[in-house]
Amino acid sequence: MTFIDNLLQDLRYAARTLPKSPTFTAIAILSLALGIGATSAVFSIADALLLRPLSVPRANEIVTLVGTAPGARIGGHSGISYPDYADLRDRNRSFRGLIAFTDLRTGVVEKPNELPQLKQAIAVSGNYFRDFEIQPSLGRGFSTEEDRVPGRNAVAVLSYRAWQQDFGADPKIVGRTLRMNDVEFTVIGVAPQFFIGTEPILHPDIYIPIMMLPRVASWGESAIRQRSLRWFTVKGRLKPGISAATAGAETAALAKRLAAAYPDTDSNRGFMVRTEFQARAAQWPQNVALSAMMLGISILVLLAACANVASLLLGRAGARSREMAVRLAIGAGRRRLVQQLLTESSILALAGGALGLLVANSGVRYLSNVVSFSTDLPQYLSFQLDHRVLMFSLAATVLSALLFGLAPAIRSVRAGLVPALKAGETGGSVGRTWGRSALVAGQVAVTLMLLCGEALFIRTFQSTAFANPGFRTDRLAMMSFDPTLVRYTPEQTGEFYRTLLERARRLPGVNHAALSQMTPTEFVPPLASILPEGVESLPGRESRSAYTYTVSDQYFETMGTPLVRGRGFRATDAAASAQVAVINEVFASTYWPNSDPIGKRFRLGDRGGPWVEVIGVAKTTWYAFVGEDRAPFFYRPLAQNPQAGMTLMVETGAANAGNLLGALRTLVASVDARQPVFNVRTMHEYYRRQSLQTLRLVVQLVGTMGLLGLSLAVIGLYALIAYSVSRRTREIGIRMAIGAGRLDILRMVLNQGLRLALLGTAAGLAGSLGLVHGIRALFTRLAERGIFDPWTFLFVPLALVAVTMLASYIPARRAAAIDPNRALHYE
C-alpha cells in the first residue's frame, strides 16, 4: 500500500475509535484548544507591536536609517535632519531610493469659514509612494518635481480611511480642494486600503510633500534647512543583492564625510541601518520585553496543555497494550503502528487547533475592545488573525502533535507481546506511571510559575497605580492647542498663550495653570545635544544628549513635580533674559555628581550654541512610558523656546477635574472662537488609559494564563490518579483483604498525589524566582522600590498544593470505596 492509502486507512480508523472514548477525546481537544488559542492570541499582540511587516510590497527590502546620538536611551536613536537626508539620498549606492517623512498635526477644512478639524498629516519626500511601490487607489502619488521647491506644490494624498469617513468615499475626490492650516491643497490621490502608513500605531489621514512644510508649520522652514534639527524618519529600499550590513557600512562612511564637512552639527553623529524589527525594538524597548514575557508565558501554557494530552495518551496506551500486541502478533510493523497512532494525535491536534482559533479570535476581539489611546489623533493598534497568525497557529498545532504524540506512540508499540497478551496484566504501580507522573509534576511546576507571575504582576500593578509617578494624576484638567492650525504668526501664538494662561488662572476653583509641550508618558520627548560645562569630552564625542521639553512658569506647582533644589521658572525668565533650565536628578548625577548643579551651565547644541544656566533640579519622573530607563532630562521655559503646539494644564481644588472642562472651553472661545481644541481630558482619565492600561492588560492576560494552567494541572493530576486507581484495583482489593482499612487506602492514594504536587511545587518555585528578574527587566523603575514578595512564594504554593490535593481526593475516595470481593476478580 502507498503512504496515501495508509494515511486514509488510519484516518478512517481514528474516526471510528476516537468517538468511542468521548471523555478522553473531549479533554484532549479542549486542552489543546486552550493552549493553542492562548498562544495565538498573545502572538497577535507581539505581531501588532513588533513583528508585522510594513504594508508595502516586498517589505523585506525596506530598512530604516537612524541617527546615532550619545546618551539616547529612551528611544534608542535619533532622527535624521533633512539636509543630511538629502546628502545620503544623493550619494549612496546601496538603495534604490531613500524616503524621508515626518508627522505633524493639521487643521483641515473644505471652506475657509469652517472650524478646522484636527487631522494627523505626514510630510513625505516626493519618492514616498514610488519607492514604497504603493499605487494609489485613485489618482496618483507625488512626483519628484513636487519635492524640489519649498511651498510651490500644494498637493495632497488622502488615506483610504479619511477618504471614506471624511469625504464619503467620493469617487470624484481627485481635483477637489481642502484647506490645511489655512493653505489650499488639491487632492491628487487616495492611498490604497491596505496601506496604513509606516508606523504600527500612528495612521496618518493626509500625505503632503515635505516642501510644503514651510507653509503649513511654523517650524517647517527650519526643519528643511537646519542640520541640527533631526526630525525626520528615513527608510530605504535596498538594491537587489545589497545586504543591510553592506548598506550600513556605506552609510557609516558617508557619516564620516558629513562630520568632516559639517563639524559644528555632525562631528559626533553617525548612521545605522536597521531592519524594521530592529528599529521598532530600539524605539519601543518596553514592547520587546512585554512581548517576550507574554509569549514565554503563553508557551508555558501550551506546554502544559501538551503535557496534559501526552499524559492522557500514555494512560490510553496502557489500556490499548493488548490491542497493539494483537496487531503486532498478526504481522503489523511497529513503524506502521506508530504512524497510525501519530495520525490519531494529529487529528486531535488539528481539532484542538481549529477550536483554538475560535479561542484566539475571542481573545483578539477582547484586546481590540480594551486597548485604546487617550488622544484625538488616529492612533490604533490592530490585533488581527491574519495569515501570519494562522501560520503560527498551524506551526503550534503541528509541534503540539509531535510533542504529545510521539512518546506515547513509541511506548505503545514497545510493550512485550507475551505480558501484553495475558488477560491478567491489569495491575500497575506508581513506578509504571513514571512518565505520566513526570508530566503531571511538570504541569504543577508550570502552573506555580504562572500563578506566582500573576501575583507579582498584580503587585506591580498596584505599586504603579498607587505610587507617585512624580507628577499629579488627579485634580488636573488638560486640553491641547496648536494656533498654527488657524495660521497664527509666532507673535500671535505667544499672545494667545499669555492671554489663555492669565484668564485660566483667574477661573474659580483654579489653583495653578501652566502650559507644557508634552504630557508625561505621551510620546518619547525630543532629544537635544548638549555640552555640559566642566565635563570632560570623549574623543569624537564632544557633545552629549538629553531629553527635553518646554514648559511655562508654574509648571512644577501645577503638575506636583517636586523641586529637590533651586527654583522653577518665573515670568521674569523672558526671551531677553539669560537662558535657564531645570534639570532632573539623573542629569545632575550624571554630569555633576560631586557638586551643586545650581549655577552650572551647559551649551545647547553641538558647538556655538547658547549657554544655559541650571536654576533648579526636579525629581526624576516618567517621561516617555512607565518603567523606562532613567535618562538625563531638562525643561526649558516657554518664553525662551516658543512652541506652537502646547497643552494647557489646570490644577483645581475640586475632586473631579472634569467639571472644569466646560469652563475652559468657554474661556478658549472667549479668547478666539476659531481656535481648535483637542485632547480635552482629565489627567486621571489620561493616565489610566495611557499609562496603566498596559499593566492592567498584562495582569489580566497573566491571570487568564494562570487559571488555564491551573485547570490543566488539575485535570492532569485527576486523570493520572484516576488511571492509577483503575490499574491498581486488584492490588487495592488484596490490601483490603489482608486488613487494610478504607482510611489506609485513602491515605495511600492521596500520598501519591501529594508527592507529585510537592515535586512540581519545588521545581516551580525555582522557576518562579526567575520571574522576578523578568519583571524587573520589564519595569526598571519599579524594581528600584522592590517587587519581591515573600508572601507570594509562601501562599501561592500552599494554595496550589491544596487545589491539587482536592483533585486527588475524588479518585482517592473512589479507591477507598472499592469492594474487595469484586476487586479480587477484576481483570
C-alpha positions in Angstrom: 0.0 0.0 0.0 1.2 3.6 -0.7 1.6 6.2 2.0 -1.6 7.9 1.0 -3.6 4.6 1.2 -2.1 4.0 4.7 -2.9 7.5 5.7 -6.6 7.3 4.5 -6.9 4.0 6.3 -5.5 5.5 9.5 -7.8 8.5 9.2 -10.9 6.2 8.9 -9.7 4.1 11.8 -9.1 7.1 14.0 -12.6 8.5 13.0 -14.1 5.3 14.4 -12.0 4.9 17.6 -11.8 8.4 18.9 -15.6 8.9 19.3 -15.7 5.6 21.4 -13.7 7.5 24.1 -15.6 10.7 24.2 -14.3 11.9 27.6 -10.7 11.3 26.5 -11.2 13.0 23.2 -13.1 16.0 24.6 -10.5 16.7 27.3 -7.6 16.3 24.8 -9.2 18.7 22.3 -10.2 21.2 24.9 -6.7 21.2 26.5 -5.1 21.8 23.1 -7.6 24.5 22.1 -6.9 26.4 25.3 -3.1 26.2 24.8 -3.0 26.9 21.1 -5.7 29.6 21.4 -3.9 31.4 24.2 -0.6 31.3 22.4 -2.1 32.5 19.1 -3.8 35.4 20.8 -0.6 36.5 22.5 1.3 36.2 19.3 -1.2 38.6 17.7 0.0 41.1 20.4 3.6 40.7 19.6 2.8 40.8 15.9 0.9 44.1 16.2 3.6 45.7 18.3 6.8 44.4 16.7 6.7 41.6 14.1 4.1 42.7 11.5 5.9 43.8 8.3 5.2 47.1 6.6 2.1 47.1 4.4 4.2 47.6 1.3 5.2 45.2 -1.5 8.4 43.3 -0.7 8.7 44.7 2.8 11.8 42.6 3.4 13.8 45.1 1.2 12.9 48.0 3.4 15.3 49.1 6.1 15.4 52.1 8.5 18.3 54.6 8.8 18.7 56.0 12.2 21.0 58.7 13.6 23.2 57.7 16.5 23.4 60.1 19.3 25.4 59.8 22.6 23.1 59.4 25.5 20.0 58.4 23.6 18.4 55.9 26.0 14.6 56.1 26.0 14.1 55.9 22.3 17.3 54.2 21.4 18.2 56.5 18.5 17.5 59.9 17.0 16.0 61.0 13.7 17.9 62.5 10.7 17.9 66.1 9.6 16.6 66.9 6.1 20.0 68.2 4.8 21.7 65.0 6.0 19.0 63.0 4.3 19.4 64.9 1.1 23.2 64.1 1.1 22.6 60.5 1.9 20.0 60.2 -0.8 22.2 61.7 -3.5 25.5 60.0 -2.6 24.6 56.4 -1.7 24.9 53.4 -4.0 23.1 50.8 -1.8 19.5 52.0 -2.1 17.0 52.1 -4.9 15.6 55.1 -3.0 15.7 56.8 0.4 12.4 58.0 1.7 12.1 60.7 4.4 9.0 61.7 6.3 7.8 63.5 9.5 4.4 63.8 11.1 2.5 66.9 12.0 -0.9 67.9 13.3 -3.0 69.9 11.0 -6.4 71.7 10.9 -8.4 70.7 7.9 -11.5 72.3 6.4 -13.1 72.5 2.9 -14.3 76.1 3.2 -12.4 79.0 4.7 -15.1 79.9 7.3 -15.4 76.4 8.8 -13.9 75.4 12.2 -10.8 73.3 11.4 -10.9 69.6 12.3 -7.7 68.1 13.8 -6.1 65.6 11.5 -2.8 63.7 11.5 -0.7 64.6 8.5 2.6 63.3 7.3 5.0 65.3 5.2 6.9 62.9 2.8 9.6 63.1 0.2 8.5 63.0 -3.4 9.5 59.4 -3.9 7.4 58.2 -1.0 4.8 56.3 -2.9 7.1 55.4 -5.8 9.8 53.8 -3.8 7.4 52.1 -1.4 5.8 50.8 -4.6 2.4 52.0 -3.4 -0.1 52.6 -6.2 -2.9 54.9 -5.1 -6.5 53.5 -5.4 -7.5 56.8 -7.1 -5.4 59.4 -8.8 -1.6 59.4 -8.3 1.2 59.9 -5.8 3.7 62.7 -5.7 6.3 63.4 -8.4 9.9 64.4 -8.0 9.1 67.9 -9.2 6.7 68.4 -6.3 9.6 67.9 -3.9 12.1 70.5 -5.1 10.8 74.0 -4.4 9.6 75.0 -0.9 5.9 76.0 -0.9 5.3 75.6 -4.6 3.2 72.4 -5.0 0.2 72.4 -2.6 -1.0 68.8 -3.4 -2.2 66.1 -1.0 -3.0 62.4 -1.0 -5.7 61.1 1.3 -5.6 57.9 3.3 -8.3 55.4 2.4 -9.9 55.7 5.8 -10.0 59.5 5.7 -11.5 59.4 2.2 -14.3 57.1 3.4 -15.0 58.8 6.7 -14.5 62.5 5.9 -15.3 62.6 2.2 -18.0 59.9 1.9 -15.8 57.8 -0.4 -16.5 60.4 -3.2 -15.2 58.8 -6.4 -14.6 62.3 -7.8 -12.4 63.4 -4.9 -9.4 63.8 -7.2 -9.2 67.5 -8.1 -11.2 68.7 -5.1 -9.6 71.2 -2.7 -9.3 71.4 1.0 -7.6 73.9 3.4 -4.9 72.6 5.6 -3.6 75.1 8.2 -5.3 77.8 6.0 -3.4 76.7 2.9 -5.4 75.4 0.0 -4.4 71.9 -1.2 -5.5 70.0 -4.2 -6.3 66.3 -3.7 -4.4 64.3 -6.3 -4.9 60.7 -5.0 -6.2 58.3 -2.4 -3.9 55.7 -0.8 -4.9 52.0 -1.1 -6.9 50.4 1.7 -4.2 48.1 2.7 -1.6 50.9 3.2 -2.0 52.4 6.7 1.4 54.1 6.9 4.7 53.0 8.2 4.1 53.1 12.0 2.3 50.3 13.9 0.2 52.8 15.9 0.0 56.2 14.2 -2.0 56.1 11.0 -2.0 59.4 9.0 -5.0 60.9 7.4 -3.2 63.1 4.8 0.1 62.9 3.0 1.7 66.2 1.7 5.2 66.9 0.2 8.0 67.8 2.6 8.5 71.0 0.7 5.1 72.3 1.8 6.2 72.3 5.5 7.3 76.0 5.4 3.7 77.0 4.5 1.8 74.8 7.0 4.1 74.6 10.0 5.9 77.4 11.9 8.9 75.2 12.2 8.8 73.9 8.7 11.4 76.3 7.2 13.9 75.5 9.9 13.2 71.7 9.6 14.3 71.6 5.9 17.2 74.0 6.3 19.0 73.2 9.6 21.2 70.1 10.1 20.8 70.3 13.8 17.0 69.6 13.7 16.9 65.8 13.3 13.1 65.4 13.0 12.8 63.1 10.0 12.4 59.3 9.8 14.3 57.8 6.9 13.6 54.4 5.3 15.2 52.9 2.2 14.6 50.1 -0.2 17.8 48.1 -0.8 19.0 47.4 -4.3 19.0 43.8 -5.4 21.9 41.9 -4.0 22.7 44.6 -1.4 22.5 43.5 2.3 21.7 45.6 5.2 25.2 45.2 6.5 26.7 46.5 3.2 24.3 49.5 3.3 25.3 50.1 6.9 29.0 50.2 6.1 28.4 52.7 3.3 26.2 55.0 5.4 28.8 54.9 8.2 31.4 56.1 5.7 29.1 58.8 4.5 28.6 59.9 8.1 32.3 60.4 8.4 32.3 62.6 5.3 29.4 64.7 6.7 31.2 65.0 10.0 34.3 66.4 8.3 32.2 68.7 6.1 29.9 70.0 8.9 31.8 69.6 12.2 29.5 72.0 14.1 26.5 69.7 13.7 27.7 66.3 12.6 31.1 65.8 14.3 29.8 63.2 16.8 26.9 61.8 14.8 26.6 58.6 12.8 24.1 56.5 11.0 22.9 52.9 11.4 20.9 50.7 9.1 18.3 48.6 10.9 15.6 46.2 9.9 12.1 47.1 10.7 12.1 44.8 13.7 15.4 46.3 15.0 14.1 49.8 14.5 10.9 49.1 16.4 12.7 47.3 19.2 15.1 50.2 19.7 12.3 52.7 19.6 10.0 50.8 22.0 12.2 48.5 24.2 9.3 48.1 26.6 7.3 46.4 23.8 10.1 43.9 23.3 10.2 43.0 27.0 6.4 42.8 27.2 6.0 40.6 24.1 8.8 38.3 25.1 7.4 37.8 28.5 3.8 37.2 27.3 4.9 34.8 24.6 7.0 32.9 27.1 4.1 32.6 29.5 1.7 31.5 26.7 4.2 28.9 25.6 4.3 27.6 29.1 0.5 27.2 28.9 0.8 25.4 25.6 3.5 23.0 27.0 1.1 22.4 30.0 -1.6 21.5 27.5 0.7 19.2 25.6 1.8 17.6 28.8 -1.8 17.0 29.7 -2.7 15.3 26.4 0.5 13.3 26.5 -0.4 12.1 29.9 -3.8 11.1 28.7 -2.3 9.3 25.7 0.2 7.4 27.9 -2.7 6.2 30.0 -4.6 5.2 26.9 -1.5 3.5 25.6 -1.6 1.2 28.7 -5.3 0.4 28.1 -4.6 -0.4 24.4 -1.5 -2.5 25.1 -3.4 -5.7 24.3 -4.7 -4.3 21.1 -1.2 -3.3 20.0 0.1 -6.7 21.0 -2.5 -8.5 18.9 -1.8 -6.4 15.9 1.9 -7.0 16.2 1.3 -10.7 16.6 -0.6 -10.9 13.3 2.2 -9.1 11.4 1.7 -5.4 11.7 5.0 -3.5 11.7 6.0 -1.2 14.6 6.6 1.7 12.3 3.2 1.2 10.8 1.5 1.3 14.3 3.5 4.4 15.2 2.2 6.1 12.0 -1.4 5.1 12.9 -1.0 6.5 16.5 0.6 9.7 15.2 -2.3 10.1 12.8 -4.7 9.9 15.8 -2.6 12.5 17.6 -2.6 14.8 14.6 -6.4 14.6 14.4 -6.6 15.6 18.0 -4.1 18.4 17.4 -6.0 19.7 14.3 -9.3 19.6 16.1 -7.7 21.4 19.0 -6.1 23.9 16.7 -9.4 24.6 14.9 -11.1 25.2 18.2 -8.1 27.2 19.4 -8.6 29.6 16.6 -12.1 30.4 18.0 -10.5 30.9 21.4 -7.8 33.1 19.8 -10.5 35.1 17.9 -12.3 35.8 21.1 -9.1 36.9 22.7 -8.3 39.2 19.7 -11.8 40.8 19.8 -11.3 41.4 23.5 -7.9 43.0 23.0 -9.3 45.2 20.2 -12.1 46.4 22.6 -10.0 47.2 25.6 -6.8 48.7 24.0 -7.4 52.4 23.2 -5.4 55.6 23.3 -6.2 58.8 25.1 -5.9 61.1 22.2 -8.0 62.6 19.4 -5.4 61.7 16.8 -5.8 58.5 14.7 -3.9 56.0 16.8 -4.8 52.3 16.6 -3.2 49.0 17.5 -4.6 46.4 15.1 -4.9 42.9 16.6 -5.9 40.5 13.9 -5.9 36.8 13.0 -4.2 37.4 9.6 -2.4 34.8 7.6 0.7 35.2 9.7 -1.1 34.4 13.0 -2.8 31.5 11.2 0.6 30.1 10.1 1.8 30.5 13.7 -1.2 28.6 14.9 -0.6 25.8 12.3 3.0 25.6 13.4 1.9 25.4 17.1 -0.6 22.6 16.1 2.0 20.5 14.3 4.5 21.0 17.1 1.9 20.0 19.6 1.1 16.8 17.8 4.8 15.8 17.9 5.3 16.9 21.5 2.4 14.9 22.9 2.0 12.1 20.4 5.4 10.7 19.7 6.4 9.3 23.1 3.0 7.6 23.8 3.1 6.1 20.3 6.5 4.6 20.8 5.6 3.3 24.2 2.5 1.6 22.8 4.4 -0.5 20.3 7.4 -1.3 22.6 5.4 -3.4 25.0 6.3 -7.1 25.2 3.9 -9.4 23.3 3.5 -12.1 26.0 2.9 -9.9 29.0 0.5 -7.7 27.0 -1.5 -10.7 25.7 -2.0 -12.0 29.2 -5.5 -11.2 30.4 -4.4 -10.6 33.9 -1.9 -7.9 33.1 -4.0 -5.1 34.5 -2.1 -4.4 37.6 0.0 -1.3 37.9 2.0 0.8 40.2 3.4 4.3 40.5 6.6 3.1 39.0 4.8 2.1 35.9 3.4 5.5 35.5 6.6 7.4 36.0 6.3 9.1 32.6 2.8 10.4 33.3 3.9 11.4 36.8 6.8 13.5 35.4 4.4 15.2 33.0 1.9 16.0 35.8 4.7 17.3 38.1 5.8 19.5 35.3 2.3 20.8 34.8 2.2 21.7 38.5 5.6 23.4 38.2 4.4 25.5 35.2 1.2 26.3 37.0 3.0 27.6 40.0 5.2 29.8 37.8 2.1 31.2 36.2 0.3 31.8 39.4 3.4 33.4 41.1 3.8 35.6 37.9 0.2 36.7 38.2 0.6 37.6 41.9 3.8 39.6 41.1 2.1 41.4 38.2 -0.8 42.3 40.4 1.6 43.6 43.0 3.5 45.5 40.3 0.2 47.0 39.0 -0.8 48.0 42.5 2.6 49.5 43.1 2.3 51.6 39.9 -1.3 52.5 40.3 -0.9 53.8 43.9 2.6 55.1 43.8 3.5 58.7 43.0 4.9 58.8 39.4 6.5 62.1 40.0 3.6 64.2 38.7 0.0 64.8 39.6 -2.6 62.2 38.4 -5.7 63.8 39.8 -7.4 67.2 40.1 -5.9 68.2 36.8 -7.8 69.2 33.6 -6.0 69.3 30.2 -6.6 70.5 26.7 -4.2 70.9 23.7 -3.8 73.7 21.1 -1.9 74.5 18.0 -2.6 78.0 16.9 -0.8 77.5 13.6 -3.8 75.4 12.6 -5.6 78.8 12.1 -2.4 80.5 10.6 -1.3 82.3 13.7 2.1 84.0 13.4 4.6 83.3 16.2 3.8 86.7 17.8 0.0 85.9 17.7 0.7 82.4 19.1 2.7 83.9 22.0 -0.1 86.4 22.8 -2.7 83.7 22.6 -0.9 81.6 25.2 -0.2 84.6 27.5 -3.9 85.6 27.5 -5.0 82.0 27.9 -2.8 81.5 31.0 -3.9 84.7 32.6 -7.6 84.0 32.2 -7.3 80.3 33.2 -5.6 81.3 36.5 -8.4 83.6 37.3 -11.1 80.9 36.9 -12.9 80.0 40.2 -11.5 76.9 41.8 -8.2 77.0 39.9 -5.0 76.8 42.0 -2.4 76.8 39.3 -2.3 76.7 35.5 0.6 76.0 33.1 1.5 75.1 29.6 3.6 72.1 28.5 4.9 71.0 25.2 4.1 67.4 26.0 2.1 65.4 28.5 4.2 62.9 30.6 4.2 59.3 29.0 2.5 60.5 25.8 5.5 60.3 23.4 9.2 60.0 23.5 10.5 63.5 24.3 12.7 65.4 21.8 16.5 64.6 22.1 18.8 67.6 22.3 22.6 67.9 22.0 24.3 69.5 25.0 27.8 70.3 26.1 27.9 70.3 29.9 30.3 72.8 31.4 33.3 71.2 33.1 32.6 67.7 31.8 35.5 66.1 30.0 34.6 65.2 26.5 35.5 61.9 24.9 37.4 61.8 21.6 35.0 62.2 18.7 32.1 62.8 21.2 32.3 66.4 22.2 28.6 66.7 22.9 26.2 64.6 24.9 22.4 64.2 24.7 19.5 64.7 27.0 15.7 64.6 26.5 13.8 67.9 26.9 10.6 69.7 26.5 9.3 73.2 27.0 7.0 74.4 29.9 5.7 77.6 31.2 6.0 79.2 34.6 4.0 77.4 37.4 4.5 74.1 35.6 6.1 72.3 38.6 3.4 73.6 41.0 0.6 72.6 38.6 2.0 69.1 37.9 3.0 68.5 41.5 6.6 67.6 40.5 8.8 68.4 43.4 11.9 70.5 43.0 14.7 69.0 45.1 17.0 72.0 44.7 16.8 75.5 43.4 13.6 77.1 41.8 11.3 76.6 38.9 10.5 79.0 36.1 9.1 82.5 36.7 7.5 85.1 34.5 10.8 87.0 34.6 12.6 84.2 32.7 11.8 86.1 29.5 13.2 85.8 26.0 15.6 88.7 26.6 16.8 87.2 29.9 19.7 84.7 30.3 18.9 81.2 29.1 17.9 78.9 32.0 16.8 75.4 32.5 15.6 73.0 35.2 17.2 69.6 35.1 16.2 66.3 36.6 18.2 64.3 39.3 19.7 62.0 36.7 21.1 64.9 34.7 22.7 66.3 37.8 24.1 63.0 39.0 25.4 62.2 35.5 27.3 65.4 34.7 27.9 67.0 38.1 27.9 64.1 40.6 30.1 65.6 43.3 29.0 69.3 43.2 26.0 71.5 43.5 24.4 71.7 40.0 22.7 75.1 40.7 24.5 77.7 38.7 26.2 75.2 36.4 25.9 75.7 32.7 25.6 73.6 29.6 25.8 74.6 26.0 22.7 73.9 23.9 23.7 72.3 20.6 26.9 70.8 19.4 29.1 73.9 19.1 28.4 77.6 19.1 25.0 77.2 20.8 23.9 79.4 23.7 24.9 78.8 27.3 22.0 77.6 29.5 22.2 78.1 33.3 20.8 75.5 35.7 18.4 77.1 38.1 16.7 74.0 39.6 16.7 70.3 40.0 13.4 68.4 39.7 12.5 64.9 40.8 13.0 62.3 38.1 9.7 61.2 36.8 8.4 59.1 33.9 8.7 60.9 30.6 8.0 58.5 27.7 6.5 55.5 29.3 6.0 53.7 32.6 9.1 51.7 33.6 11.5 53.4 31.3 15.3 53.6 32.0 16.5 56.6 33.9 17.8 59.3 31.5 19.1 62.9 31.7 16.3 65.4 31.1 15.8 69.1 31.2 13.0 71.6 31.0 13.1 74.9 29.1 10.9 78.0 29.7 8.3 78.7 27.1 9.3 82.4 26.8 12.8 81.4 25.8 11.8 78.5 23.5 8.4 79.3 21.9 6.4 76.4 20.7 3.2 76.2 18.6 1.7 73.1 20.0 1.1 73.2 23.7 -1.1 71.6 26.3 -2.9 73.7 29.0 -2.8 72.0 32.4 -5.0 73.4 35.1 -5.0 72.2 38.7 -8.2 72.5 40.6 -9.1 72.1 44.3 -12.2 70.1 43.3 -12.1 66.3 43.4 -13.5 66.0 39.9 -11.4 68.0 37.5 -13.8 67.1 34.7 -16.2 69.7 36.0 -13.7 72.4 34.9 -13.5 71.3 31.2 -16.7 73.2 30.2 -15.5 76.4 31.8 -12.1 76.0 30.0 -13.9 75.5 26.6 -15.9 78.7 27.2 -12.7 80.5 28.2 -10.9 79.4 24.9 -13.9 80.6 22.9 -13.8 84.0 24.6 -10.1 84.3 23.5 -10.6 83.0 20.0 -13.7 81.1 18.9 -11.9 79.8 15.8 -9.2 78.1 17.8 -9.3 74.3 17.6 -9.2 72.5 20.9 -8.3 68.8 21.1 -7.3 66.1 23.6 -9.7 67.6 26.2 -9.5 65.2 29.2 -8.5 64.9 32.8 -5.1 63.7 33.9 -6.9 60.9 35.8 -8.5 59.6 32.7 -5.4 60.1 30.6 -3.0 58.4 33.0 -5.4 55.5 33.5 -5.8 54.8 29.8 -2.3 55.8 28.5 0.0 54.6 31.3 -1.8 52.0 33.4 -3.7 50.2 30.6 -0.7 48.1 29.6 -0.1 47.0 33.1 -3.8 46.2 33.6 -3.8 44.2 30.4 -0.7 42.3 31.4 -2.3 41.4 34.7 -5.5 40.2 33.0 -3.6 38.1 30.5 -1.3 36.6 33.0 -4.2 35.9 35.3 -6.0 34.2 32.5 -2.9 32.1 31.7 -2.6 31.2 35.3 -6.2 30.0 35.5 -5.7 28.0 32.3 -2.5 26.4 33.7 -4.2 25.6 37.0 -7.2 24.0 35.2 -4.9 21.9 33.0 -2.8 20.8 36.0 -5.9 19.8 38.0 -7.2 17.8 35.0 -3.9 16.1 34.5 -3.5 15.2 38.2 -7.0 13.9 38.4 -6.6 11.8 35.3 -3.4 10.3 36.5 -4.7 9.4 39.9 -7.9 8.0 38.4 -5.9 6.0 35.9 -3.6 4.7 38.6 -6.5 3.7 40.8 -8.1 1.8 37.9 -4.8 0.0 37.2 -4.3 -0.9 40.8 -7.8 -2.1 41.5 -6.8 -5.7 42.1 -3.8 -4.6 44.3 -6.2 -2.4 46.4 -8.5 -5.4 46.8 -5.7 -7.6 48.1 -4.6 -4.9 50.5 -8.1 -4.6 51.9 -8.5 -8.4 52.0 -5.4 -8.7 54.3 -6.6 -6.0 56.6 -6.0 -2.5 55.1 -8.8 -0.1 56.1 -10.5 2.4 53.8 -8.6 5.2 55.5 -5.3 3.5 54.7 -6.3 3.2 51.0 -7.4 6.9 51.0 -4.1 7.9 52.6 -2.1 5.8 50.1 -3.7 7.4 47.0 -3.6 10.9 48.5 0.1 10.4 49.2 0.7 9.7 45.6 -1.0 13.0 44.6 0.9 14.8 47.4 4.3 13.6 46.2 3.6 14.8 42.7 2.3 18.2 44.0 5.3 18.7 46.2 7.8 17.7 43.4 6.1 20.1 41.0 5.9 22.8 43.6 9.7 22.6 44.3 10.5 22.8 40.6 8.0 25.6 40.1 9.5 27.7 43.0 12.9 27.7 41.3 11.4 28.9 38.0 9.2 31.5 39.8 12.2 33.2 41.2 13.4 33.8 37.7 10.1 35.7 37.0 11.3 38.4 39.5 14.2 39.2 37.2 11.9 39.2 34.2 9.5 41.7 35.8 12.5 43.9 36.9 13.7 43.9 33.3 10.3 45.0 32.1 9.6 47.6 34.8 13.0 49.0 35.6 11.8 51.9 37.8 9.5 49.6 39.8 12.4 47.3 40.6 14.0 50.1 42.5 11.2 50.0 45.0 11.4 46.2 45.1 8.7 43.8 43.9 10.0 40.6 45.7 7.1 39.5 47.8 7.9 36.6 50.1 4.3 36.0 50.9 3.6 35.2 47.2 6.2 32.4 47.4 4.5 31.1 50.6 0.8 31.3 50.0 0.7 30.5 46.3 2.5 27.1 46.6 0.3 26.2 49.6 -2.9 27.1 47.7 -1.7 25.1 44.7 -0.9 22.1 46.8 -4.4 22.3 48.4 -6.1 22.5 45.0 -4.1 19.6 43.6 -4.9 17.5 46.7 -8.6 18.2 46.1 -8.1 16.9 42.5 -6.6 13.7 44.0 -9.4 13.3 46.7 -12.1 12.2 44.3 -10.2 9.2 42.8 -8.8 8.5 46.3 -12.3 8.4 47.8 -13.4 6.1 44.9 -10.5 3.8 45.6 -11.4 3.6 49.3 -14.9 2.6 48.3 -13.8 -0.5 46.3 -15.4 -3.8 47.2 -12.6 -6.3 48.0 -14.5 -9.3 46.6 -15.1 -7.6 43.3 -11.6 -6.2 43.1 -10.0 -9.7 43.5 -11.9 -10.8 40.4 -11.0 -7.6 38.4 -9.1 -8.0 35.2 
